[in-house]
Structure formats: structure tokens, C-alpha cells
């Protein structure tokens, strides 16, 4: 099998060797492909590296075969603290998304330990030149097809925007996709069993066997084997069983109770790793609750409402920099002090919003002290939450709104104040916006200024405010 790279900009991809029109055109930059050297009509048959489908045909002159040295792969190792921060960021972003269940960093850490013992490797534990890029890979052992299905799922386009197929090799990206997959499982399970708050063990099982098999598994008695037929279909397919020997220790004869015991053992092992490697960063009580059959936590009230806002401002990324929603380390904002962030914002000019809540320089300078912080305080997860809480509850009068009679006039006034703080939130009725621009319901208050636009609908914004009211 050969590995190729593109050698010119705007490479055309065809879905047949004799097709006259390109199905897709790649822009400037390097893309890699895999193929066995098959050539028809002057075109190579290839697939993009890291993908299984689709098959493309590319003019031979547009690809260059790589040498063994050029194809060498070395996956970046897991750094415990960074992995924790990325998992926490992902958990907070997806917690309660689309009215599904909660999500917390402890669940994502336990899941990654169960899947890979926190290693960024393939399913055989390899991270070098012999790595299987097409198979399960990374701390969450993501398959290419599951990754692609999340990328193309419109329900997750906002929280996964900026990610691509090749990000499957990055631990930070995998944290987001693991949280998104858990959220999708929560929604699917609750749609079939409305009163179900899926426990952590069921999400872990669903991550490996899929939602349909997880639903069938739920219907098994404790002493029934996973090969038992449920509604005319085997509870867990033989292929899935054979691919997951850690969960199905007796293969098709494994009983439901044995699968639960295996997951419990994984979570207990994960708990020991968390305590040893992350000390007091995580909540042991949350881990114990999930081991005992509980579900991951959800942020409610003001913090839950701020998570909703941040979903559209920054895809929930505490390291986001204006126009770079997926920034990770350039710079890593959560490791910087408030003073360092302010100095960095000075280098950005007029567009200088930073962090999960896209706080601009003037707002940060004017509010960090009122939020109980100093210039030496870290602009980390808790620090950004503190500042955003100050903006929501004091500057934009969330506390006064909750203490009012909460009538329609107060509701609309509060909604406008929030929209004036965060441009991704829409106004609820036609009005004159920023700089005298006439705007309609659903527009950003800052429409017509700096490319700003609302990124969620007025109906969704109203629903989020009502949820905030009910929970506070």
C-alpha cells in the first residue's frame, strides 16, 4: 500500500476514473492519500489517509508517492494535565446539549482509561511508523466511520465546527467527539425510554457497541447471555462481541451481569489512575456516584445558561481566540494570567475577543476585579467562568431579572442585555441595533458590524432563558 501527498493546489477528486466533472476540489495545502497503485485513464485510485470511504480517482500528476521516512508517524503522547483540561472543556460544552443528560470531566477520564489507559495509540498500542491509521485510534479508540458520522451530523455542527477528518489523531479533538458521542447516545436512549437518565456504565457500553445494541442490552435479564434474541435480533452481534474481549469475557456466552462487572472494574481502575495522576483536580464523589450506577453531572442555572451562550460564541473552547475557535496552544489561554491575556489582546488590534465567552479587552479590563480576581489570577476555566458570571448576573442584570416579577417586559429587557454582551445571541424583536442598523427578530444586535451575526435562533434563545429561570 502506497502513501501519496498532493503536490499542487486545487487538486480535483473524481468519483470515477472516466468522470469529467470533479466531485470535490482540495484547496491549497498538503493532503495525504492511500492507494495500492491502481491506475485507470491516467488516474490513481486512492482514499484519504485516515478514512475508509469514499474512494477517489486523482490525476497521477497531482500526487507524489512518499518514501518510508516521509510517511513516518509519531502520535503525540498524552500529557495528563492538558488532557484533563481538554476533557473538562469538552464536558462543559456538551453537558445538557440539546436537552440531553449531563456530562462531566470524570466520565470522559474514566472512559479514556477504559479504552486506552490514557494513551494516544492505535488498538495495538502503537504510536510510530507502524501505526494503523485506518483502525480504532487515540485515547477513545475512535473508528473512522463513527468520527465521520459525527462530523456530518447537523445536530453537532456548532460544537464540532473547525474539526476535520484528520483531527481524529489529536487527543484534544477526541475529547470533544467522545463528549458529543455520549450526548448523542443520551438523546437516543432517552427518546426510547423517556424517564431514563442513562448511567455512566451504559454510556461507556454504548460508546463501544452503539445505541441500538445498548437498548437491546438494557432489556436483558442479569443472567441472560448477550447472544439472547431481543425483539428478533441478537442483543449484541457476534462481530461486536469478538471485537471487545475486555467487555465480553466469555464471548457470546457472557451474561449481562458479567458485562456490568467488567465495566465496574474498568471504572475502579480509572478511579485509581485519576487519584494518582491528577490528585485533587477531579471530584472523587462524582466518580463514586458513577461507579454506583449514577449518570454524569450537568451544569444548571447561570453556569448552564453560560454554557449555552458559549456553545455559539466559541464552541465552548476556553482557549478560543477571535476567528480561531479551535485554538489550542497559540496561546494556551487557560495557562495565562489576566495580565498576560490583556497584553496578548493588545497585539490583536480591534478584534481581540478571547476565551470561552469571547471577552474583549475592554470588558476584561473593566470586570476582572469585580469578579474577585487580580491581574495575577489565572485566566483558566474557573477564572473565565467567574468573569462570565459577573457579566451575566451583575453587568447584564441577571440577578435583578430573577428577583423581578419575570414578566414579558422584564424577560425581553434581560434578553436584549444578554444579546448586547454576546453577539452570537439574537434579539427577540425588530429594533435599531448597534450603530443605528435596523435589525429584525433573530438578528445579532451587532449585525452589520465586524461580520457579527446571530448563531442561534430567537426561539432557542428564549427557551434557554426560560430554562435558566426555572433552574435558578
Residue pairs with C-beta under 8 A, 6 or more apart in sequence:
1 34
1 35
1 36
2 34
2 35
2 36
2 37
2 65
2 66
3 32
3 33
3 34
3 49
3 65
3 66
3 70
3 71
4 32
4 33
4 34
4 35
4 44
4 46
4 63
4 64
4 65
4 66
5 30
5 31
5 32
5 33
5 63
5 64
5 66
5 70
6 26
6 29
6 30
6 31
6 33
6 62
6 63
6 64
7 62
7 63
7 64
8 62
9 27
9 28
9 29
10 25
10 26
10 27
10 28
11 25
11 26
11 31
11 58
11 62
11 63
12 22
12 24
12 25
12 26
12 58
12 59
12 62
13 22
13 23
13 24
13 25
13 26
13 56
13 57
13 58
14 21
14 22
14 23
14 43
14 56
14 57
14 58
15 23
15 54
15 55
15 56
15 57
16 57
17 40
17 41
17 43
17 45
17 57
18 40
18 41
19 57
23 56
24 56
31 48
32 48
32 49
32 66
33 44
33 46
33 47
33 48
33 49
33 56
33 58
33 63
34 46
34 47
34 48
34 49
34 134
35 44
35 45
35 46
35 47
36 45
37 44
38 44
38 45
39 45
39 60
40 57
41 57
42 59
42 60
43 57
43 58
43 59
43 60
44 57
44 58
44 59
44 60
44 63
45 55
45 56
45 57
46 55
46 56
46 57
46 58
46 63
47 53
47 54
47 55
47 56
48 56
48 165
49 133
49 166
50 133
50 134
50 144
50 165
50 166
50 168
50 169
51 134
51 144
51 148
51 165
52 134
52 144
52 145
53 145
68 129
71 129
72 128
72 129
73 127
73 128
73 129
73 131
73 133
74 127
74 128
74 129
75 120
75 121
75 127
75 128
75 131
75 137
75 138
75 169
76 120
76 170
76 171
77 119
77 120
77 127
78 118
78 119
78 120
78 139
78 171
80 118
80 277
80 278
81 278
81 281
82 171
82 172
83 112
83 118
83 139
83 171
83 175
84 105
84 109
84 278
84 281
84 282
85 318
85 334
85 381
86 171
86 172
86 175
87 105
87 108
87 109
87 112
87 175
88 105
88 381
89 175
89 176
89 316
89 317
89 318
89 319
89 356
89 381
90 103
90 108
90 175
90 176
90 178
90 179
90 316
91 103
91 104
91 105
91 107
91 108
91 179
91 296
92 103
92 105
92 299
92 307
92 316
92 381
93 159
93 176
93 179
93 307
93 310
93 311
93 315
93 316
93 317
94 103
94 159
94 176
94 179
94 180
94 182
94 183
94 316
95 102
95 103
95 104
95 296
95 297
95 298
95 299
95 304
95 307
96 102
96 103
96 298
96 299
96 300
96 304
96 307
97 103
97 159
97 183
97 311
98 155
98 183
98 187
99 187
100 183
100 184
100 186
100 187
100 190
101 183
101 186
101 190
101 197
101 198
101 295
101 296
101 298
102 295
102 296
102 297
102 298
102 299
103 179
103 182
103 183
103 296
103 297
103 298
104 283
104 286
104 296
104 297
105 282
106 274
106 282
106 283
106 286
106 287
106 290
106 296
107 182
107 200
107 203
107 290
107 296
108 175
108 178
108 179
108 182
109 118
109 270
109 273
109 274
109 278
109 282
110 200
110 204
110 266
110 267
110 270
110 271
110 274
110 287
110 290
111 140
111 178
111 182
111 203
111 204
111 207
112 118
112 139
112 140
112 178
113 266
113 269
113 270
113 273
113 274
114 204
114 246
114 263
114 266
114 267
114 269
114 270
115 139
115 140
115 141
115 207
116 138
116 139
116 140
116 141
117 273
118 139
118 273
118 277
119 125
119 127
119 139
120 127
120 138
120 139
120 169
120 171
121 127
121 131
121 137
121 138
122 131
122 132
122 133
122 135
122 136
122 137
123 132
123 135
123 136
123 137
123 141
124 132
126 132
131 137
133 169
134 144
135 143
136 142
136 143
137 168
137 169
138 168
138 169
138 170
138 171
138 174
139 171
139 174
139 175
140 174
140 175
140 177
140 178
140 207
142 168
142 174
142 177
142 178
144 165
144 168
146 181
147 165
147 168
147 177
148 165
150 156
150 160
150 177
150 180
150 181
150 184
151 160
151 163
151 164
151 165
153 184
155 184
156 180
156 183
156 184
158 311
158 312
158 315
158 455
158 456
159 176
159 180
159 311
159 315
159 316
160 176
160 177
160 180
160 315
161 315
161 325
162 315
162 325
162 326
163 173
163 176
163 177
163 326
167 173
168 174
168 177
172 328
178 207
181 207
182 203
182 206
182 207
182 296
184 211
185 198
185 202
185 203
185 206
185 207
185 211
185 214
186 198
186 203
188 211
188 215
189 196
189 198
189 202
189 206
189 211
189 214
189 215
190 196
190 197
190 198
192 215
193 215
193 218
197 295
198 206
198 295
199 290
199 293
199 294
199 295
200 267
200 290
200 291
200 293
200 294
200 295
200 296
201 260
201 263
201 264
201 267
201 290
201 293
202 214
202 218
203 295
203 296
204 263
204 266
204 267
205 214
205 217
205 247
205 259
205 263
206 213
206 214
208 240
208 244
208 247
209 217
209 236
209 240
209 244
209 247
210 240
213 235
213 236
213 237
213 240
216 230
216 231
216 233
216 235
216 236
217 226
217 235
217 236
217 256
217 259
219 230
219 231
219 235
220 226
220 228
220 230
220 235
220 256
221 256
222 255
222 256
222 257
222 260
223 255
223 256
223 257
224 235
224 255
224 256
225 252
225 253
225 254
225 255
225 256
226 234
226 235
226 236
226 241
226 248
226 252
226 254
226 255
226 256
226 259
227 234
227 235
227 236
227 238
227 241
227 252
227 253
228 234
228 235
229 235
236 248
238 252
241 248
241 251
241 252
241 254
242 248
242 251
245 251
246 262
246 266
247 254
247 259
247 262
247 263
248 254
248 259
248 262
249 258
249 262
250 258
264 291
267 287
267 290
267 291
268 291
270 287
271 284
271 287
271 288
271 291
274 282
274 284
274 287
275 284
286 296
286 297
290 296
298 304
299 307
300 471
301 468
301 471
301 472
302 389
302 392
302 393
302 398
302 468
302 472
303 385
303 389
304 467
304 468
304 471
305 392
305 464
305 465
305 467
305 468
306 357
306 385
306 388
306 389
306 392
307 316
308 464
309 357
309 388
309 418
309 422
309 424
309 425
309 464
310 316
310 356
310 357
310 388
311 456
312 424
312 425
312 455
312 456
313 320
313 356
313 357
313 358
313 422
313 423
313 424
313 455
314 320
314 325
314 355
314 356
314 357
314 358
315 325
315 326
316 356
317 325
317 326
317 327
317 356
318 333
318 334
318 355
318 356
318 380
318 381
318 384
319 327
319 328
319 329
319 331
319 332
319 333
319 334
319 355
320 326
320 327
320 333
320 354
320 355
320 356
320 358
321 327
321 330
321 331
321 333
321 348
321 353
321 354
322 348
322 351
322 352
322 353
322 354
322 358
323 351
324 330
327 333
331 344
333 341
333 354
333 355
333 379
334 378
334 379
334 380
334 381
334 384
335 378
335 380
336 344
336 378
336 379
337 375
337 376
337 377
337 378
337 379
338 364
338 368
338 373
338 374
338 375
338 376
338 377
338 378
338 379
338 383
339 375
339 376
340 379
341 354
341 355
341 364
341 379
342 361
342 364
342 365
342 375
344 354
345 352
345 354
345 360
345 361
345 364
346 352
346 361
350 450
351 450
352 360
352 361
353 359
353 360
354 360
354 364
354 379
355 379
355 384
356 384
356 388
357 384
357 387
357 388
357 391
357 422
358 422
358 423
358 424
359 384
359 387
359 388
359 391
363 391
364 387
367 387
367 390
367 391
367 395
368 374
368 375
368 377
368 387
370 390
370 394
371 386
371 387
371 389
371 390
372 386
373 383
373 386
373 387
377 383
391 421
392 398
392 418
392 421
393 399
395 421
396 414
396 417
396 418
396 420
396 421
397 414
397 417
398 414
398 418
398 468
401 410
401 411
401 413
401 414
402 469
402 472
404 410
406 469
411 465
412 428
412 429
414 465
415 425
415 427
415 428
415 461
415 462
415 465
416 427
416 428
416 431
416 445
418 425
418 465
419 425
419 426
419 427
419 444
419 445
419 461
420 445
423 444
423 445
423 446
423 452
423 453
423 454
424 444
424 453
424 454
424 455
424 456
425 444
425 454
425 456
425 461
426 441
426 442
426 443
426 444
426 454
426 456
426 457
426 458
426 461
427 433
427 439
427 441
427 442
427 443
427 444
427 445
427 454
427 458
428 441
428 458
428 461
428 462
429 441
430 438
430 439
430 440
430 441
431 438
431 439
432 438
432 439
433 439
433 443
433 444
433 445
433 446
433 447
433 448
434 445
434 446
434 447
434 448
434 449
435 448
435 449
437 447
437 448
437 449
439 445
439 447
439 448
441 458
442 454
442 457
442 458
443 453
443 454
444 452
444 453
444 454
446 452
447 453
447 454
